[in-house]
Amino acid sequence: MVVRPQWEWQFDGADGLVLDRPVSPVFTTQFDAESWLGEHWRSLAAAGVEAARLVNEGRQATATVPLPSAAGR
């Protein structure tokens, strides 16, 4: 059996706490995860996401990515 790596985003709100919504899809590659964030960051920011962290197998894999707020666009 082949076990594929799991990549997913954790989202932080304005208070710096991890949000339980929205929920990130799970990706099998870092590239797919990063592409998805590039396509969806506007809707995430509109939903109150202030920052995103890419997590691989439960551990943060990249630097935290701040999302521009609606006021900052």
Secondary structure, DSSP 8 states (H G I E B T S, - for coil): ------EEEEEE-TTS-B-SSS----BSSHHHHHHHHHHHHHHHHHTT--EEEEEETTEE-S--EE---GGG-
